[in-house]
Amino acid sequence: MDETPREHEELPIEFQRWAPWTWDHSLLAALAYVMCYLGFLGIILGRHVWPIIIARISN
């Protein structure tokens, strides 16, 4: 009787390592992080870098 609860407790840990439905949250978090980082870079480029480049090209 003592071994069966331990087996049931260990099985979800093994499933979490290989199960695709546990990866979805980390993939969504990584995509959200990358999109926020790209958005932040886009704001910096749009406010500071691109006007300087356009001004140099137009002159």
Buried (B, 14 or more C-beta within 10 A) or exposed (E): EEEEEEEEEEEEEEEEEEEEEEEEEEEEEEEEEEEEEEEEEEEEEEEEEEEEEEEEEEE
